[in-house]
Amino acid sequence: MDVNTDGIGFGYISETVRIVPTYEGADGSAPASIVAKLPVSVDFPEYLKPWSAQAVETELHFYPEASGDCAARVPRCYGAAFEGWRSYALLLEDLSDLESMSQMEWGRRDRADDMVAMVGALLALWW
């Protein structure tokens, strides 16, 4: 198994890594790579721990429970586990082969219209 952090991300709450598993006897439908979100090794101040736990737990419930109803293309969830703000894992479909936009591209008129439509459809789902 290869674990690669290049071009993925490191945030305040989670570190995101790309895992390239090696399979034995796989039928070809197994993913070539998986994105894993894991806890960062930073120790939060006490007053931020409940906030970080809630943020992580919300995300861990979204992918397996609500993402199928989402209007936007979101990664498929391969697994999610939560045992507190310092012990969790989220395994997602690797969508790195899809087009992504920088913040500068979002400012273009043709892209802005697409983004407003997608955000509107996403928000309408839960209103």
ABEGO torsion letter per residue (X at the ends): XBBBABGBEBBAABBBBBBBBBBBGBAGABBABBBBBBBBABBBBAAAAAAAAAAAAAAAAAAAAAAAABABBBBBBAEBBBAEAABBBBBBBBAAABBBBBAAAAABAAAAAAAAAAAAAAAAAAX
